[in-house]
Amino acid sequence: MSGNYKDIEASIRDACEKLFEADRPNVAARVQEFQILEAYLRASYHRCQSKSECSTSNK
C-alpha cells in the first residue's frame, strides 16, 4: 500500500464497486488485487465514511 491518500481512496472505491457487483463478495481477494488494507475496505464496504468525506470535528 503506497501512494497518496487520493490514490488509496480511488483503489478502495474501485474495490468496493467490484464487491457490490459480485454475487459472492470476497473481501480478501479484493484486498490482494488492489493492495489496500482490509480494514479500510471493510469499513468502506459497510458504508463508513472515509476521512475525506467526514465533516470536521473541531470547529
Secondary structure by P-SEA (a helix, b strand, c coil): ccccaaaaaaaaaaaaaaaaacccccaaaaaaaccccaaaaaaaaaccccccccccccc
